[in-house]
């Protein structure tokens, strides 16, 4: 039984790689990979920034709710 990556067989992956090399050339592929890596890193950093901002907002709201609850119990 062969392993399938995203439901693509080994032969199909090989054909795709050959087409990529034919279209872009072997010298251009590392540059494309670097650009793709930078793009993925920027996307990851942006999503981490958004997650951090949401978490800090949630923490502030929680602190305010605790303060209001404390004031109401007085």
mmCIF file of the N, C-alpha and C atoms, coordinates in Angstrom:
data_MODEL
# 
_entry.id   MODEL 
# 
loop_
_atom_site.group_PDB 
_atom_site.id 
_atom_site.type_symbol 
_atom_site.label_atom_id 
_atom_site.label_alt_id 
_atom_site.label_comp_id 
_atom_site.label_asym_id 
_atom_site.label_entity_id 
_atom_site.label_seq_id 
_atom_site.pdbx_PDB_ins_code 
_atom_site.Cartn_x 
_atom_site.Cartn_y 
_atom_site.Cartn_z 
_atom_site.occupancy 
_atom_site.B_iso_or_equiv 
_atom_site.pdbx_formal_charge 
_atom_site.auth_seq_id 
_atom_site.auth_comp_id 
_atom_site.auth_asym_id 
_atom_site.auth_atom_id 
_atom_site.pdbx_PDB_model_num 
ATOM 1   N N  . UNK A 1 1  ? 0.853   -1.189 0.000   1.00 0.00 ? 1  UNK A N  1 
ATOM 2   C CA . UNK A 1 1  ? 0.000   0.000  0.000   1.00 0.00 ? 1  UNK A CA 1 
ATOM 3   C C  . UNK A 1 1  ? 0.888   1.238  0.000   1.00 0.00 ? 1  UNK A C  1 
ATOM 4   N N  . UNK A 1 2  ? 0.634   2.152  -0.895  1.00 0.00 ? 2  UNK A N  1 
ATOM 5   C CA . UNK A 1 2  ? 1.461   3.349  -0.998  1.00 0.00 ? 2  UNK A CA 1 
ATOM 6   C C  . UNK A 1 2  ? 0.858   4.483  -0.189  1.00 0.00 ? 2  UNK A C  1 
ATOM 7   N N  . UNK A 1 3  ? 1.736   5.371  0.253   1.00 0.00 ? 3  UNK A N  1 
ATOM 8   C CA . UNK A 1 3  ? 1.294   6.541  0.994   1.00 0.00 ? 3  UNK A CA 1 
ATOM 9   C C  . UNK A 1 3  ? 0.815   7.611  0.018   1.00 0.00 ? 3  UNK A C  1 
ATOM 10  N N  . UNK A 1 4  ? -0.242  8.311  0.379   1.00 0.00 ? 4  UNK A N  1 
ATOM 11  C CA . UNK A 1 4  ? -0.759  9.386  -0.473  1.00 0.00 ? 4  UNK A CA 1 
ATOM 12  C C  . UNK A 1 4  ? -0.688  10.699 0.293   1.00 0.00 ? 4  UNK A C  1 
ATOM 13  N N  . UNK A 1 5  ? -0.101  11.684 -0.333  1.00 0.00 ? 5  UNK A N  1 
ATOM 14  C CA . UNK A 1 5  ? -0.020  13.018 0.228   1.00 0.00 ? 5  UNK A CA 1 
ATOM 15  C C  . UNK A 1 5  ? -1.079  13.868 -0.454  1.00 0.00 ? 5  UNK A C  1 
ATOM 16  N N  . UNK A 1 6  ? -2.085  14.241 0.294   1.00 0.00 ? 6  UNK A N  1 
ATOM 17  C CA . UNK A 1 6  ? -3.190  15.037 -0.236  1.00 0.00 ? 6  UNK A CA 1 
ATOM 18  C C  . UNK A 1 6  ? -3.866  14.344 -1.416  1.00 0.00 ? 6  UNK A C  1 
ATOM 19  N N  . UNK A 1 7  ? -3.967  13.041 -1.340  1.00 0.00 ? 7  UNK A N  1 
ATOM 20  C CA . UNK A 1 7  ? -4.623  12.234 -2.365  1.00 0.00 ? 7  UNK A CA 1 
ATOM 21  C C  . UNK A 1 7  ? -3.922  12.323 -3.720  1.00 0.00 ? 7  UNK A C  1 
ATOM 22  N N  . UNK A 1 8  ? -2.618  12.589 -3.703  1.00 0.00 ? 8  UNK A N  1 
ATOM 23  C CA . UNK A 1 8  ? -1.828  12.640 -4.926  1.00 0.00 ? 8  UNK A CA 1 
ATOM 24  C C  . UNK A 1 8  ? -0.812  11.510 -4.865  1.00 0.00 ? 8  UNK A C  1 
ATOM 25  N N  . UNK A 1 9  ? -0.728  10.755 -5.935  1.00 0.00 ? 9  UNK A N  1 
ATOM 26  C CA . UNK A 1 9  ? 0.218   9.634  -5.945  1.00 0.00 ? 9  UNK A CA 1 
ATOM 27  C C  . UNK A 1 9  ? 1.632   10.128 -6.229  1.00 0.00 ? 9  UNK A C  1 
ATOM 28  N N  . UNK A 1 10 ? 2.592   9.260  -6.038  1.00 0.00 ? 10 UNK A N  1 
ATOM 29  C CA . UNK A 1 10 ? 3.992   9.596  -6.271  1.00 0.00 ? 10 UNK A CA 1 
ATOM 30  C C  . UNK A 1 10 ? 4.237   9.974  -7.729  1.00 0.00 ? 10 UNK A C  1 
ATOM 31  N N  . UNK A 1 11 ? 3.606   9.271  -8.640  1.00 0.00 ? 11 UNK A N  1 
ATOM 32  C CA . UNK A 1 11 ? 3.779   9.569  -10.065 1.00 0.00 ? 11 UNK A CA 1 
ATOM 33  C C  . UNK A 1 11 ? 3.258   10.958 -10.400 1.00 0.00 ? 11 UNK A C  1 
ATOM 34  N N  . UNK A 1 12 ? 2.134   11.335 -9.825  1.00 0.00 ? 12 UNK A N  1 
ATOM 35  C CA . UNK A 1 12 ? 1.575   12.652 -10.088 1.00 0.00 ? 12 UNK A CA 1 
ATOM 36  C C  . UNK A 1 12 ? 2.471   13.752 -9.526  1.00 0.00 ? 12 UNK A C  1 
ATOM 37  N N  . UNK A 1 13 ? 3.038   13.534 -8.361  1.00 0.00 ? 13 UNK A N  1 
ATOM 38  C CA . UNK A 1 13 ? 3.965   14.501 -7.781  1.00 0.00 ? 13 UNK A CA 1 
ATOM 39  C C  . UNK A 1 13 ? 5.186   14.650 -8.682  1.00 0.00 ? 13 UNK A C  1 
ATOM 40  N N  . UNK A 1 14 ? 5.707   13.557 -9.186  1.00 0.00 ? 14 UNK A N  1 
ATOM 41  C CA . UNK A 1 14 ? 6.869   13.580 -10.079 1.00 0.00 ? 14 UNK A CA 1 
ATOM 42  C C  . UNK A 1 14 ? 6.558   14.379 -11.342 1.00 0.00 ? 14 UNK A C  1 
ATOM 43  N N  . UNK A 1 15 ? 5.397   14.170 -11.926 1.00 0.00 ? 15 UNK A N  1 
ATOM 44  C CA . UNK A 1 15 ? 5.004   14.910 -13.136 1.00 0.00 ? 15 UNK A CA 1 
ATOM 45  C C  . UNK A 1 15 ? 4.886   16.399 -12.831 1.00 0.00 ? 15 UNK A C  1 
ATOM 46  N N  . UNK A 1 16 ? 4.305   16.743 -11.690 1.00 0.00 ? 16 UNK A N  1 
ATOM 47  C CA . UNK A 1 16 ? 4.170   18.151 -11.303 1.00 0.00 ? 16 UNK A CA 1 
ATOM 48  C C  . UNK A 1 16 ? 5.542   18.788 -11.137 1.00 0.00 ? 16 UNK A C  1 
ATOM 49  N N  . UNK A 1 17 ? 6.474   18.082 -10.501 1.00 0.00 ? 17 UNK A N  1 
ATOM 50  C CA . UNK A 1 17 ? 7.830   18.611 -10.330 1.00 0.00 ? 17 UNK A CA 1 
ATOM 51  C C  . UNK A 1 17 ? 8.523   18.839 -11.666 1.00 0.00 ? 17 UNK A C  1 
ATOM 52  N N  . UNK A 1 18 ? 8.356   17.921 -12.594 1.00 0.00 ? 18 UNK A N  1 
ATOM 53  C CA . UNK A 1 18 ? 8.956   18.083 -13.923 1.00 0.00 ? 18 UNK A CA 1 
ATOM 54  C C  . UNK A 1 18 ? 8.377   19.315 -14.622 1.00 0.00 ? 18 UNK A C  1 
ATOM 55  N N  . UNK A 1 19 ? 7.070   19.508 -14.530 1.00 0.00 ? 19 UNK A N  1 
ATOM 56  C CA . UNK A 1 19 ? 6.434   20.672 -15.148 1.00 0.00 ? 19 UNK A CA 1 
ATOM 57  C C  . UNK A 1 19 ? 6.940   21.963 -14.518 1.00 0.00 ? 19 UNK A C  1 
ATOM 58  N N  . UNK A 1 20 ? 7.090   21.975 -13.187 1.00 0.00 ? 20 UNK A N  1 
ATOM 59  C CA . UNK A 1 20 ? 7.592   23.167 -12.498 1.00 0.00 ? 20 UNK A CA 1 
ATOM 60  C C  . UNK A 1 20 ? 9.005   23.492 -12.962 1.00 0.00 ? 20 UNK A C  1 
ATOM 61  N N  . UNK A 1 21 ? 9.864   22.476 -13.069 1.00 0.00 ? 21 UNK A N  1 
ATOM 62  C CA . UNK A 1 21 ? 11.239  22.701 -13.528 1.00 0.00 ? 21 UNK A CA 1 
ATOM 63  C C  . UNK A 1 21 ? 11.239  23.210 -14.959 1.00 0.00 ? 21 UNK A C  1 
ATOM 64  N N  . UNK A 1 22 ? 10.377  22.668 -15.798 1.00 0.00 ? 22 UNK A N  1 
ATOM 65  C CA . UNK A 1 22 ? 10.319  23.114 -17.195 1.00 0.00 ? 22 UNK A CA 1 
ATOM 66  C C  . UNK A 1 22 ? 9.820   24.556 -17.301 1.00 0.00 ? 22 UNK A C  1 
ATOM 67  N N  . UNK A 1 23 ? 8.851   24.931 -16.471 1.00 0.00 ? 23 UNK A N  1 
ATOM 68  C CA . UNK A 1 23 ? 8.299   26.286 -16.541 1.00 0.00 ? 23 UNK A CA 1 
ATOM 69  C C  . UNK A 1 23 ? 9.250   27.333 -15.978 1.00 0.00 ? 23 UNK A C  1 
ATOM 70  N N  . UNK A 1 24 ? 9.842   27.065 -14.827 1.00 0.00 ? 24 UNK A N  1 
ATOM 71  C CA . UNK A 1 24 ? 10.623  28.078 -14.140 1.00 0.00 ? 24 UNK A CA 1 
ATOM 72  C C  . UNK A 1 24 ? 12.130  27.905 -14.279 1.00 0.00 ? 24 UNK A C  1 
ATOM 73  N N  . UNK A 1 25 ? 12.583  26.738 -14.606 1.00 0.00 ? 25 UNK A N  1 
ATOM 74  C CA . UNK A 1 25 ? 14.021  26.496 -14.696 1.00 0.00 ? 25 UNK A CA 1 
ATOM 75  C C  . UNK A 1 25 ? 14.602  26.177 -13.324 1.00 0.00 ? 25 UNK A C  1 
ATOM 76  N N  . UNK A 1 26 ? 15.652  25.418 -13.339 1.00 0.00 ? 26 UNK A N  1 
ATOM 77  C CA . UNK A 1 26 ? 16.224  24.956 -12.069 1.00 0.00 ? 26 UNK A CA 1 
ATOM 78  C C  . UNK A 1 26 ? 16.866  26.082 -11.270 1.00 0.00 ? 26 UNK A C  1 
ATOM 79  N N  . UNK A 1 27 ? 17.278  27.171 -11.912 1.00 0.00 ? 27 UNK A N  1 
ATOM 80  C CA . UNK A 1 27 ? 17.901  28.281 -11.191 1.00 0.00 ? 27 UNK A CA 1 
ATOM 81  C C  . UNK A 1 27 ? 16.872  29.172 -10.503 1.00 0.00 ? 27 UNK A C  1 
ATOM 82  N N  . UNK A 1 28 ? 15.675  29.192 -11.010 1.00 0.00 ? 28 UNK A N  1 
ATOM 83  C CA . UNK A 1 28 ? 14.642  30.074 -10.468 1.00 0.00 ? 28 UNK A CA 1 
ATOM 84  C C  . UNK A 1 28 ? 13.887  29.442 -9.294  1.00 0.00 ? 28 UNK A C  1 
ATOM 85  N N  . UNK A 1 29 ? 13.897  28.134 -9.183  1.00 0.00 ? 29 UNK A N  1 
ATOM 86  C CA . UNK A 1 29 ? 13.129  27.440 -8.149  1.00 0.00 ? 29 UNK A CA 1 
ATOM 87  C C  . UNK A 1 29 ? 13.562  27.834 -6.733  1.00 0.00 ? 29 UNK A C  1 
ATOM 88  N N  . UNK A 1 30 ? 14.867  27.914 -6.408  1.00 0.00 ? 30 UNK A N  1 
ATOM 89  C CA . UNK A 1 30 ? 15.237  28.344 -5.044  1.00 0.00 ? 30 UNK A CA 1 
ATOM 90  C C  . UNK A 1 30 ? 14.739  29.747 -4.699  1.00 0.00 ? 30 UNK A C  1 
ATOM 91  N N  . UNK A 1 31 ? 14.757  30.647 -5.680  1.00 0.00 ? 31 UNK A N  1 
ATOM 92  C CA . UNK A 1 31 ? 14.243  31.995 -5.442  1.00 0.00 ? 31 UNK A CA 1 
ATOM 93  C C  . UNK A 1 31 ? 12.739  31.952 -5.155  1.00 0.00 ? 31 UNK A C  1 
ATOM 94  N N  . UNK A 1 32 ? 12.009  31.149 -5.914  1.00 0.00 ? 32 UNK A N  1 
ATOM 95  C CA . UNK A 1 32 ? 10.571  31.005 -5.677  1.00 0.00 ? 32 UNK A CA 1 
ATOM 96  C C  . UNK A 1 32 ? 10.305  30.414 -4.301  1.00 0.00 ? 32 UNK A C  1 
ATOM 97  N N  . UNK A 1 33 ? 11.100  29.416 -3.913  1.00 0.00 ? 33 UNK A N  1 
ATOM 98  C CA . UNK A 1 33 ? 10.925  28.779 -2.607  1.00 0.00 ? 33 UNK A CA 1 
ATOM 99  C C  . UNK A 1 33 ? 11.211  29.773 -1.476  1.00 0.00 ? 33 UNK A C  1 
ATOM 100 N N  . UNK A 1 34 ? 12.252  30.598 -1.649  1.00 0.00 ? 34 UNK A N  1 
ATOM 101 C CA . UNK A 1 34 ? 12.562  31.615 -0.640  1.00 0.00 ? 34 UNK A CA 1 
ATOM 102 C C  . UNK A 1 34 ? 11.416  32.621 -0.513  1.00 0.00 ? 34 UNK A C  1 
ATOM 103 N N  . UNK A 1 35 ? 10.898  33.056 -1.650  1.00 0.00 ? 35 UNK A N  1 
ATOM 104 C CA . UNK A 1 35 ? 9.781   34.000 -1.627  1.00 0.00 ? 35 UNK A CA 1 
ATOM 105 C C  . UNK A 1 35 ? 8.551   33.401 -0.976  1.00 0.00 ? 35 UNK A C  1 
ATOM 106 N N  . UNK A 1 36 ? 8.298   32.145 -1.277  1.00 0.00 ? 36 UNK A N  1 
ATOM 107 C CA . UNK A 1 36 ? 7.158   31.465 -0.661  1.00 0.00 ? 36 UNK A CA 1 
ATOM 108 C C  . UNK A 1 36 ? 7.361   31.334 0.842   1.00 0.00 ? 36 UNK A C  1 
ATOM 109 N N  . UNK A 1 37 ? 8.579   31.009 1.252   1.00 0.00 ? 37 UNK A N  1 
ATOM 110 C CA . UNK A 1 37 ? 8.883   30.896 2.685   1.00 0.00 ? 37 UNK A CA 1 
ATOM 111 C C  . UNK A 1 37 ? 8.707   32.213 3.412   1.00 0.00 ? 37 UNK A C  1 
ATOM 112 N N  . UNK A 1 38 ? 9.162   33.308 2.783   1.00 0.00 ? 38 UNK A N  1 
ATOM 113 C CA . UNK A 1 38 ? 8.995   34.629 3.393   1.00 0.00 ? 38 UNK A CA 1 
ATOM 114 C C  . UNK A 1 38 ? 7.518   34.985 3.511   1.00 0.00 ? 38 UNK A C  1 
ATOM 115 N N  . UNK A 1 39 ? 6.754   34.658 2.473   1.00 0.00 ? 39 UNK A N  1 
ATOM 116 C CA . UNK A 1 39 ? 5.318   34.938 2.508   1.00 0.00 ? 39 UNK A CA 1 
ATOM 117 C C  . UNK A 1 39 ? 4.620   34.161 3.609   1.00 0.00 ? 39 UNK A C  1 
ATOM 118 N N  . UNK A 1 40 ? 4.979   32.910 3.758   1.00 0.00 ? 40 UNK A N  1 
ATOM 119 C CA . UNK A 1 40 ? 4.377   32.085 4.810   1.00 0.00 ? 40 UNK A CA 1 
ATOM 120 C C  . UNK A 1 40 ? 4.765   32.621 6.186   1.00 0.00 ? 40 UNK A C  1 
ATOM 121 N N  . UNK A 1 41 ? 6.031   33.039 6.337   1.00 0.00 ? 41 UNK A N  1 
ATOM 122 C CA . UNK A 1 41 ? 6.475   33.587 7.622   1.00 0.00 ? 41 UNK A CA 1 
ATOM 123 C C  . UNK A 1 41 ? 5.718   34.869 7.953   1.00 0.00 ? 41 UNK A C  1 
ATOM 124 N N  . UNK A 1 42 ? 5.528   35.747 6.962   1.00 0.00 ? 42 UNK A N  1 
ATOM 125 C CA . UNK A 1 42 ? 4.787   36.990 7.196   1.00 0.00 ? 42 UNK A CA 1 
ATOM 126 C C  . UNK A 1 42 ? 3.343   36.699 7.585   1.00 0.00 ? 42 UNK A C  1 
ATOM 127 N N  . UNK A 1 43 ? 2.739   35.729 6.922   1.00 0.00 ? 43 UNK A N  1 
ATOM 128 C CA . UNK A 1 43 ? 1.369   35.346 7.259   1.00 0.00 ? 43 UNK A CA 1 
ATOM 129 C C  . UNK A 1 43 ? 1.294   34.804 8.678   1.00 0.00 ? 43 UNK A C  1 
ATOM 130 N N  . UNK A 1 44 ? 2.266   33.974 9.050   1.00 0.00 ? 44 UNK A N  1 
ATOM 131 C CA . UNK A 1 44 ? 2.297   33.412 10.403  1.00 0.00 ? 44 UNK A CA 1 
ATOM 132 C C  . UNK A 1 44 ? 2.492   34.518 11.441  1.00 0.00 ? 44 UNK A C  1 
ATOM 133 N N  . UNK A 1 45 ? 3.403   35.452 11.167  1.00 0.00 ? 45 UNK A N  1 
ATOM 134 C CA . UNK A 1 45 ? 3.632   36.563 12.092  1.00 0.00 ? 45 UNK A CA 1 
ATOM 135 C C  . UNK A 1 45 ? 2.376   37.421 12.246  1.00 0.00 ? 45 UNK A C  1 
ATOM 136 N N  . UNK A 1 46 ? 1.700   37.683 11.126  1.00 0.00 ? 46 UNK A N  1 
ATOM 137 C CA . UNK A 1 46 ? 0.476   38.492 11.182  1.00 0.00 ? 46 UNK A CA 1 
ATOM 138 C C  . UNK A 1 46 ? -0.606  37.778 11.980  1.00 0.00 ? 46 UNK A C  1 
ATOM 139 N N  . UNK A 1 47 ? -0.744  36.476 11.783  1.00 0.00 ? 47 UNK A N  1 
ATOM 140 C CA . UNK A 1 47 ? -1.768  35.746 12.540  1.00 0.00 ? 47 UNK A CA 1 
ATOM 141 C C  . UNK A 1 47 ? -1.414  35.700 14.024  1.00 0.00 ? 47 UNK A C  1 
ATOM 142 N N  . UNK A 1 48 ? -0.123  35.598 14.346  1.00 0.00 ? 48 UNK A N  1 
ATOM 143 C CA . UNK A 1 48 ? 0.289   35.635 15.758  1.00 0.00 ? 48 UNK A CA 1 
ATOM 144 C C  . UNK A 1 48 ? 0.009   37.001 16.368  1.00 0.00 ? 48 UNK A C  1 
ATOM 145 N N  . UNK A 1 49 ? 0.241   38.077 15.608  1.00 0.00 ? 49 UNK A N  1 
ATOM 146 C CA . UNK A 1 49 ? -0.055  39.422 16.100  1.00 0.00 ? 49 UNK A CA 1 
ATOM 147 C C  . UNK A 1 49 ? -1.547  39.588 16.368  1.00 0.00 ? 49 UNK A C  1 
ATOM 148 N N  . UNK A 1 50 ? -2.365  39.090 15.466  1.00 0.00 ? 50 UNK A N  1 
ATOM 149 C CA . UNK A 1 50 ? -3.816  39.179 15.649  1.00 0.00 ? 50 UNK A CA 1 
ATOM 150 C C  . UNK A 1 50 ? -4.243  38.376 16.870  1.00 0.00 ? 50 UNK A C  1 
ATOM 151 N N  . UNK A 1 51 ? -3.692  37.177 17.007  1.00 0.00 ? 51 UNK A N  1 
ATOM 152 C CA . UNK A 1 51 ? -4.026  36.326 18.159  1.00 0.00 ? 51 UNK A CA 1 
ATOM 153 C C  . UNK A 1 51 ? -3.616  37.012 19.467  1.00 0.00 ? 51 UNK A C  1 
ATOM 154 N N  . UNK A 1 52 ? -2.431  37.637 19.472  1.00 0.00 ? 52 UNK A N  1 
ATOM 155 C CA . UNK A 1 52 ? -1.948  38.335 20.663  1.00 0.00 ? 52 UNK A CA 1 
ATOM 156 C C  . UNK A 1 52 ? -2.856  39.520 21.006  1.00 0.00 ? 52 UNK A C  1 
ATOM 157 N N  . UNK A 1 53 ? -3.277  40.260 19.973  1.00 0.00 ? 53 UNK A N  1 
ATOM 158 C CA . UNK A 1 53 ? -4.151  41.409 20.194  1.00 0.00 ? 53 UNK A CA 1 
ATOM 159 C C  . UNK A 1 53 ? -5.505  40.971 20.748  1.00 0.00 ? 53 UNK A C  1 
ATOM 160 N N  . UNK A 1 54 ? -6.060  39.914 20.202  1.00 0.00 ? 54 UNK A N  1 
ATOM 161 C CA . UNK A 1 54 ? -7.342  39.402 20.701  1.00 0.00 ? 54 UNK A CA 1 
ATOM 162 C C  . UNK A 1 54 ? -7.207  38.938 22.141  1.00 0.00 ? 54 UNK A C  1 
ATOM 163 N N  . UNK A 1 55 ? -6.098  38.247 22.450  1.00 0.00 ? 55 UNK A N  1 
ATOM 164 C CA . UNK A 1 55 ? -5.886  37.754 23.807  1.00 0.00 ? 55 UNK A CA 1 
ATOM 165 C C  . UNK A 1 55 ? -5.749  38.906 24.794  1.00 0.00 ? 55 UNK A C  1 
ATOM 166 N N  . UNK A 1 56 ? -5.002  39.957 24.407  1.00 0.00 ? 56 UNK A N  1 
ATOM 167 C CA . UNK A 1 56 ? -4.837  41.096 25.311  1.00 0.00 ? 56 UNK A CA 1 
ATOM 168 C C  . UNK A 1 56 ? -6.163  41.823 25.514  1.00 0.00 ? 56 UNK A C  1 
ATOM 169 N N  . UNK A 1 57 ? -6.965  41.932 24.463  1.00 0.00 ? 57 UNK A N  1 
ATOM 170 C CA . UNK A 1 57 ? -8.290  42.553 24.602  1.00 0.00 ? 57 UNK A CA 1 
ATOM 171 C C  . UNK A 1 57 ? -9.180  41.734 25.518  1.00 0.00 ? 57 UNK A C  1 
ATOM 172 N N  . UNK A 1 58 ? -9.130  40.424 25.365  1.00 0.00 ? 58 UNK A N  1 
ATOM 173 C CA . UNK A 1 58 ? -9.935  39.546 26.222  1.00 0.00 ? 58 UNK A CA 1 
ATOM 174 C C  . UNK A 1 58 ? -9.487  39.650 27.671  1.00 0.00 ? 58 UNK A C  1 
ATOM 175 N N  . UNK A 1 59 ? -8.177  39.753 27.894  1.00 0.00 ? 59 UNK A N  1 
ATOM 176 C CA . UNK A 1 59 ? -7.669  39.903 29.264  1.00 0.00 ? 59 UNK A CA 1 
ATOM 177 C C  . UNK A 1 59 ? -8.132  41.211 29.886  1.00 0.00 ? 59 UNK A C  1 
ATOM 178 N N  . UNK A 1 60 ? -8.107  42.295 29.093  1.00 0.00 ? 60 UNK A N  1 
ATOM 179 C CA . UNK A 1 60 ? -8.573  43.587 29.600  1.00 0.00 ? 60 UNK A CA 1 
ATOM 180 C C  . UNK A 1 60 ? -10.056 43.536 29.949  1.00 0.00 ? 60 UNK A C  1 
ATOM 181 N N  . UNK A 1 61 ? -10.852 42.932 29.098  1.00 0.00 ? 61 UNK A N  1 
ATOM 182 C CA . UNK A 1 61 ? -12.289 42.819 29.358  1.00 0.00 ? 61 UNK A CA 1 
ATOM 183 C C  . UNK A 1 61 ? -12.535 41.991 30.610  1.00 0.00 ? 61 UNK A C  1 
ATOM 184 N N  . UNK A 1 62 ? -11.763 40.926 30.780  1.00 0.00 ? 62 UNK A N  1 
ATOM 185 C CA . UNK A 1 62 ? -11.909 40.073 31.963  1.00 0.00 ? 62 UNK A CA 1 
ATOM 186 C C  . UNK A 1 62 ? -11.570 40.853 33.229  1.00 0.00 ? 62 UNK A C  1 
ATOM 187 N N  . UNK A 1 63 ? -10.491 41.658 33.178  1.00 0.00 ? 63 UNK A N  1 
ATOM 188 C CA . UNK A 1 63 ? -10.116 42.464 34.346  1.00 0.00 ? 63 UNK A CA 1 
ATOM 189 C C  . UNK A 1 63 ? -11.198 43.479 34.670  1.00 0.00 ? 63 UNK A C  1 
ATOM 190 N N  . UNK A 1 64 ? -11.752 44.113 33.641  1.00 0.00 ? 64 UNK A N  1 
ATOM 191 C CA . UNK A 1 64 ? -12.815 45.091 33.870  1.00 0.00 ? 64 UNK A CA 1 
ATOM 192 C C  . UNK A 1 64 ? -14.054 44.421 34.452  1.00 0.00 ? 64 UNK A C  1 
ATOM 193 N N  . UNK A 1 65 ? -14.393 43.226 33.955  1.00 0.00 ? 65 UNK A N  1 
ATOM 194 C CA . UNK A 1 65 ? -15.555 42.504 34.473  1.00 0.00 ? 65 UNK A CA 1 
ATOM 195 C C  . UNK A 1 65 ? -15.332 42.118 35.927  1.00 0.00 ? 65 UNK A C  1 
ATOM 196 N N  . UNK A 1 66 ? -14.125 41.704 36.273  1.00 0.00 ? 66 UNK A N  1 
ATOM 197 C CA . UNK A 1 66 ? -13.833 41.364 37.679  1.00 0.00 ? 66 UNK A CA 1 
ATOM 198 C C  . UNK A 1 66 ? -13.910 42.584 38.562  1.00 0.00 ? 66 UNK A C  1 
ATOM 199 N N  . UNK A 1 67 ? -13.438 43.723 38.056  1.00 0.00 ? 67 UNK A N  1 
ATOM 200 C CA . UNK A 1 67 ? -13.509 44.967 38.823  1.00 0.00 ? 67 UNK A CA 1 
ATOM 201 C C  . UNK A 1 67 ? -14.955 45.376 39.061  1.00 0.00 ? 67 UNK A C  1 
ATOM 202 N N  . UNK A 1 68 ? -15.775 45.275 38.019  1.00 0.00 ? 68 UNK A N  1 
ATOM 203 C CA . UNK A 1 68 ? -17.202 45.623 38.156  1.00 0.00 ? 68 UNK A CA 1 
ATOM 204 C C  . UNK A 1 68 ? -17.872 44.673 39.134  1.00 0.00 ? 68 UNK A C  1 
ATOM 205 N N  . UNK A 1 69 ? -17.561 43.386 39.029  1.00 0.00 ? 69 UNK A N  1 
ATOM 206 C CA . UNK A 1 69 ? -18.144 42.399 39.947  1.00 0.00 ? 69 UNK A CA 1 
ATOM 207 C C  . UNK A 1 69 ? -17.742 42.686 41.378  1.00 0.00 ? 69 UNK A C  1 
ATOM 208 N N  . UNK A 1 70 ? -16.478 43.069 41.578  1.00 0.00 ? 70 UNK A N  1 
ATOM 209 C CA . UNK A 1 70 ? -15.969 43.399 42.911  1.00 0.00 ? 70 UNK A CA 1 
ATOM 210 C C  . UNK A 1 70 ? -16.678 44.617 43.443  1.00 0.00 ? 70 UNK A C  1 
ATOM 211 N N  . UNK A 1 71 ? -16.891 45.650 42.580  1.00 0.00 ? 71 UNK A N  1 
ATOM 212 C CA . UNK A 1 71 ? -17.576 46.866 42.994  1.00 0.00 ? 71 UNK A CA 1 
ATOM 213 C C  . UNK A 1 71 ? -19.043 46.592 43.348  1.00 0.00 ? 71 UNK A C  1 
ATOM 214 N N  . UNK A 1 72 ? -19.679 45.673 42.617  1.00 0.00 ? 72 UNK A N  1 
ATOM 215 C CA . UNK A 1 72 ? -21.088 45.357 42.884  1.00 0.00 ? 72 UNK A CA 1 
ATOM 216 C C  . UNK A 1 72 ? -21.261 44.608 44.187  1.00 0.00 ? 72 UNK A C  1 
ATOM 217 N N  . UNK A 1 73 ? -20.271 43.836 44.586  1.00 0.00 ? 73 UNK A N  1 
ATOM 218 C CA . UNK A 1 73 ? -20.360 43.067 45.832  1.00 0.00 ? 73 UNK A CA 1 
ATOM 219 C C  . UNK A 1 73 ? -20.149 43.933 47.061  1.00 0.00 ? 73 UNK A C  1 
ATOM 220 N N  . UNK A 1 74 ? -19.635 45.148 46.901  1.00 0.00 ? 74 UNK A N  1 
ATOM 221 C CA . UNK A 1 74 ? -19.396 46.049 48.046  1.00 0.00 ? 74 UNK A CA 1 
ATOM 222 C C  . UNK A 1 74 ? -20.658 46.585 48.593  1.00 0.00 ? 74 UNK A C  1 
# 
